[in-house]
Amino acid sequence: MLFSSAHFVFLFLPVVLLLHLVLPHRARNLWLLAASLFFYAWGEEVLVVVMLLSITGNWLLGLWIERARQRQRSARGALIGSVVLNLGLLVFFKYADWLWSILGYLLVACGLVESTPAPLASWLPQDSGWRAVFLTPEDNLRLPIGISFFTFQAWSYVIDVYRRDTQVQRNWFDFGLYVSLFPQLIAGPIVRYTDVAREILARAVSVTGFASGARRFVIGLGKKMLVANPVAEAADGIFAVPVGELTTPVAWCGALCYAIQIYFDFSAYSDMAIGMGRMLGFEFLENFRHPYVARSVTEFWRRWHISLSTWFRDYVYIPLGGSRIRPARTYLNLVTVFFLCGLWHGASFNFVVWGLFHGAFLVLERIVGGTDAERPGWVERAARGWLPVPVARALQSGAAHAYLLVTVVVGWVFFRAADLETAWGYLRAMGGLQTGLPEVHHVDLWVDARIGLAILAGVVGSIDWLPRVQRWYRALDEARHGVVKLTAGLAGEVLLVLVFVGAAFELAAGSYNPFIYFRF
């Protein structure tokens, strides 16, 4: 079940919210747990057992750590068990087919076997009922949706208990709610137990919080239905063209459309999750802060998928030594983290290259000192001699933004392309090295007025003007600016209603509505 589906918006969510409001406090967690398991089982059916296994295993590991400390024994075995359990689930369901194919290729290349071994699926009998449970129609292992999110979430709990950063949760049902809570289950953000432990035990739903959550949900739904989905039509259409037939303008159009799609799609799910969390009494941390306004790749990762980048920072980068060691080791740590970050997104060399690509730029920025936003860049230093300081700073800011956008958009090609060969061909087309004919493939084939308007909305929405408007609105004095504040408030509510109506029409029309997180 997807957030951007009619039965979720108009049936599942209203029923869950209504019963959550009227049930006594002690019954709310059980109701949300049941609703979350139903939500997940709607699409995954039997594979909900995988999530239940993750919940139970990590819950028992937390109890193991507590019991070991009470007896003044080492809890290191529980920590090792968490690595085995959580990595084991990820490797088996997400990476087994990929790793098996790599092993087969290496065996053939080394001359140890004449042909690649049979796929893992062949080990199951043809008439086995397990094939329908664990295999796709293409005989690949089925990937439980959201496994990377709920695995990292449960794993962080065990690590935090081991580090004494949080108290152990003795109630299986409350811990199960933490892992399976439906707003952030399939597309994040990755929520730390320390951030919601108090709200799981006792929370209150206020009128103000519920209204704020409803607004945030509508914003996310609008971003998904009115911006991400229309530009996805153009992006998917262009990336489906054989790379040898692409022209440079079409290739850039596809890459830019995908950059808008993935940001508005991903941040939309986070907005809806945060909004639903508020309506249920939870306060999830922000996951995106207008990443495309960044002026470096380092800053981009402080704004993009914040819950994932902080997870890798706290559980991988800092334990490896972080920035407290000599520069060469720090650079290696950065590359290692982003190699793992790329691999987290999917079992593909494309994701590995994408992660290493970003890691390389982070190292480069540390070497040249380009991550300090307060330090004058080389463009500003060069221009100060013959231009006023404000103009020189504006040039530096513009150059930094251009560098970031080009870098990120080029990286998205590896993320979106079907394989590395396609990615390299697409980049050659972007660089004008392909021989596509403009009269055969041109931008107008994919970008009509509706999609063009969505692209414009995506560009405008990527700028951080809305937080500034909100700060201006909150700063208005009721006594001196009462009429202005009332008018601005009403205009904002009317705009939200129009966004919801537009999104509802898109839902009713059954318009193009892709789900891009099936690999996560």
JORAZI-V864400 format. One record per residue. N is the residue number from 1. RES is the residue in one small letter. OMEGA is omega in radians with two decimals (none if undefined). Layout:
BEGIN
n = [N,N]
res = [RES,RES]
omega = [OMEGA,OMEGA]
END
This chain:
BEGIN
n = [1,2,3,4,5,6,7,8,9,10,11,12,13,14,15,16,17,18,19,20,21,22,23,24,25,26,27,28,29,30,31,32,33,34,35,36,37,38,39,40,41,42,43,44,45,46,47,48,49,50,51,52,53,54,55,56,57,58,59,60,61,62,63,64,65,66,67,68,69,70,71,72,73,74,75,76,77,78,79,80,81,82,83,84,85,86,87,88,89,90,91,92,93,94,95,96,97,98,99,100,101,102,103,104,105,106,107,108,109,110,111,112,113,114,115,116,117,118,119,120,121,122,123,124,125,126,127,128,129,130,131,132,133,134,135,136,137,138,139,140,141,142,143,144,145,146,147,148,149,150,151,152,153,154,155,156,157,158,159,160,161,162,163,164,165,166,167,168,169,170,171,172,173,174,175,176,177,178,179,180,181,182,183,184,185,186,187,188,189,190,191,192,193,194,195,196,197,198,199,200,201,202,203,204,205,206,207,208,209,210,211,212,213,214,215,216,217,218,219,220,221,222,223,224,225,226,227,228,229,230,231,232,233,234,235,236,237,238,239,240,241,242,243,244,245,246,247,248,249,250,251,252,253,254,255,256,257,258,259,260,261,262,263,264,265,266,267,268,269,270,271,272,273,274,275,276,277,278,279,280,281,282,283,284,285,286,287,288,289,290,291,292,293,294,295,296,297,298,299,300,301,302,303,304,305,306,307,308,309,310,311,312,313,314,315,316,317,318,319,320,321,322,323,324,325,326,327,328,329,330,331,332,333,334,335,336,337,338,339,340,341,342,343,344,345,346,347,348,349,350,351,352,353,354,355,356,357,358,359,360,361,362,363,364,365,366,367,368,369,370,371,372,373,374,375,376,377,378,379,380,381,382,383,384,385,386,387,388,389,390,391,392,393,394,395,396,397,398,399,400,401,402,403,404,405,406,407,408,409,410,411,412,413,414,415,416,417,418,419,420,421,422,423,424,425,426,427,428,429,430,431,432,433,434,435,436,437,438,439,440,441,442,443,444,445,446,447,448,449,450,451,452,453,454,455,456,457,458,459,460,461,462,463,464,465,466,467,468,469,470,471,472,473,474,475,476,477,478,479,480,481,482,483,484,485,486,487,488,489,490,491,492,493,494,495,496,497,498,499,500,501,502,503,504,505,506,507,508,509,510,511,512,513,514,515,516,517,518,519,520]
res = [m,l,f,s,s,a,h,f,v,f,l,f,l,p,v,v,l,l,l,h,l,v,l,p,h,r,a,r,n,l,w,l,l,a,a,s,l,f,f,y,a,w,g,e,e,v,l,v,v,v,m,l,l,s,i,t,g,n,w,l,l,g,l,w,i,e,r,a,r,q,r,q,r,s,a,r,g,a,l,i,g,s,v,v,l,n,l,g,l,l,v,f,f,k,y,a,d,w,l,w,s,i,l,g,y,l,l,v,a,c,g,l,v,e,s,t,p,a,p,l,a,s,w,l,p,q,d,s,g,w,r,a,v,f,l,t,p,e,d,n,l,r,l,p,i,g,i,s,f,f,t,f,q,a,w,s,y,v,i,d,v,y,r,r,d,t,q,v,q,r,n,w,f,d,f,g,l,y,v,s,l,f,p,q,l,i,a,g,p,i,v,r,y,t,d,v,a,r,e,i,l,a,r,a,v,s,v,t,g,f,a,s,g,a,r,r,f,v,i,g,l,g,k,k,m,l,v,a,n,p,v,a,e,a,a,d,g,i,f,a,v,p,v,g,e,l,t,t,p,v,a,w,c,g,a,l,c,y,a,i,q,i,y,f,d,f,s,a,y,s,d,m,a,i,g,m,g,r,m,l,g,f,e,f,l,e,n,f,r,h,p,y,v,a,r,s,v,t,e,f,w,r,r,w,h,i,s,l,s,t,w,f,r,d,y,v,y,i,p,l,g,g,s,r,i,r,p,a,r,t,y,l,n,l,v,t,v,f,f,l,c,g,l,w,h,g,a,s,f,n,f,v,v,w,g,l,f,h,g,a,f,l,v,l,e,r,i,v,g,g,t,d,a,e,r,p,g,w,v,e,r,a,a,r,g,w,l,p,v,p,v,a,r,a,l,q,s,g,a,a,h,a,y,l,l,v,t,v,v,v,g,w,v,f,f,r,a,a,d,l,e,t,a,w,g,y,l,r,a,m,g,g,l,q,t,g,l,p,e,v,h,h,v,d,l,w,v,d,a,r,i,g,l,a,i,l,a,g,v,v,g,s,i,d,w,l,p,r,v,q,r,w,y,r,a,l,d,e,a,r,h,g,v,v,k,l,t,a,g,l,a,g,e,v,l,l,v,l,v,f,v,g,a,a,f,e,l,a,a,g,s,y,n,p,f,i,y,f,r,f]
omega = [-3.09,3.08,-3.08,3.08,-3.05,-3.10,3.05,-3.04,-3.00,-3.14,-3.04,-3.06,3.11,3.14,3.14,-3.11,-3.10,-3.12,3.10,-3.14,-3.01,-3.12,3.03,-3.01,-3.07,-3.11,-3.05,-3.13,3.11,3.12,-3.14,3.10,3.13,-3.14,-3.13,3.10,3.07,3.12,-3.11,-3.11,3.10,-3.12,-3.02,3.10,-3.01,-3.08,2.98,3.10,3.13,3.11,3.10,3.07,3.11,3.13,-3.07,-3.12,-3.12,3.06,3.12,3.11,3.06,3.09,3.10,-3.14,3.14,-3.13,3.13,-3.13,3.11,3.13,3.12,3.08,-3.14,3.10,-3.09,3.12,3.10,3.11,3.08,3.09,3.12,3.09,-3.12,-3.10,-3.00,3.06,3.12,3.10,-3.12,-3.09,-3.09,-3.03,-3.00,-2.98,-3.02,-3.13,-3.11,3.14,3.11,3.12,3.09,3.12,3.12,3.12,-3.13,3.12,3.11,-3.11,3.13,3.12,-3.12,3.06,-3.11,3.14,-3.10,3.14,3.10,3.14,-3.12,-3.09,-3.09,-3.14,3.11,3.11,-3.09,-3.11,-3.10,3.07,3.12,-3.14,3.14,-3.10,-2.96,-3.06,3.02,3.07,3.11,3.13,2.96,3.08,3.11,3.13,3.09,-3.11,3.08,-3.07,3.13,-3.14,-3.04,3.07,3.12,-3.13,3.14,3.14,-3.14,3.11,-3.13,-3.14,-3.14,3.06,3.12,-3.13,-3.06,3.08,3.12,3.08,3.11,3.09,-3.08,-3.09,-3.12,-3.07,3.11,3.10,3.09,3.09,3.12,-3.08,-2.95,-3.07,-2.88,-3.11,-3.08,-2.99,-2.95,-3.12,3.08,0.10,3.06,-3.02,3.06,-3.12,-3.14,-3.08,-3.08,-3.07,-3.12,-3.11,3.06,-3.12,-3.11,3.13,3.12,3.10,3.14,3.10,-3.13,3.14,3.13,-3.14,3.11,3.11,3.13,3.11,-3.11,3.10,3.14,3.11,3.13,3.12,3.10,3.11,-3.13,-2.98,-2.99,-3.14,-3.03,-3.07,3.11,-3.13,3.07,3.10,3.13,-3.12,-3.12,3.12,-3.11,3.14,3.08,3.13,3.05,-2.99,3.13,-3.13,-3.09,2.94,-3.11,3.12,-3.14,-3.14,3.11,3.11,3.13,-3.13,3.13,3.09,3.13,3.09,3.09,-3.11,-3.01,3.10,-3.09,3.08,-3.08,3.14,3.08,3.11,3.10,3.09,-3.14,3.11,3.12,3.13,3.13,3.09,3.12,3.13,3.12,3.11,3.12,3.07,3.10,3.11,3.12,-3.12,3.12,3.08,3.09,-3.04,-3.08,3.02,-3.13,3.13,3.06,3.09,3.08,3.12,3.10,-3.11,2.95,-3.09,-3.04,3.09,-3.00,-3.10,3.11,-3.12,3.10,3.07,3.14,3.10,-3.02,-3.02,3.12,-3.00,-3.12,3.07,3.08,-3.13,3.09,-3.13,-3.07,-3.08,-3.09,-3.01,-3.09,3.11,3.10,3.13,3.11,3.11,3.12,-3.13,3.12,-3.13,-3.08,2.93,3.12,3.11,3.08,-3.13,3.11,-3.07,3.13,3.14,-3.09,3.06,3.08,-3.14,3.10,3.12,3.10,3.13,3.12,3.10,3.12,3.11,3.13,3.13,3.07,3.08,3.14,-3.13,3.07,-3.12,-3.08,3.12,-3.07,-3.10,-3.13,-3.07,-3.11,-3.10,3.13,3.10,-3.07,3.10,3.13,-3.13,-3.13,-3.05,-3.06,-3.12,-3.07,3.08,3.05,-3.09,3.13,3.13,3.12,3.12,3.10,3.10,3.12,-3.14,3.12,3.12,-3.14,3.11,-3.14,3.10,-3.10,-3.08,3.13,3.14,-3.08,-3.13,3.08,3.10,3.13,3.11,3.08,-3.11,-3.02,-3.04,-3.08,-3.14,-3.07,3.13,3.10,3.14,3.14,3.09,3.13,3.12,3.06,3.09,3.09,3.12,3.10,-3.07,3.08,-3.02,3.12,-3.11,-3.13,-3.12,3.11,-3.14,3.10,-2.99,-3.08,3.12,-3.06,-3.06,3.03,-3.08,-3.12,-3.13,3.08,3.09,3.10,3.09,3.11,3.11,3.11,3.12,-3.13,-3.12,3.11,3.13,-3.06,3.13,-3.08,3.07,3.11,3.08,3.13,3.09,3.10,-3.12,3.14,-3.12,-3.14,3.12,-3.13,-3.07,-3.06,-3.06,-3.08,-3.11,3.14,-3.12,3.12,-3.13,3.13,3.12,3.12,3.13,3.11,3.13,3.11,3.12,3.10,3.11,3.14,3.10,-3.14,3.13,3.10,3.10,3.12,3.08,3.11,3.10,-3.11,-3.11,-3.12,-3.09,-3.11,-2.98,-3.06,3.04,-2.96,-3.08,-3.11,-3.13,-3.09,none]
END
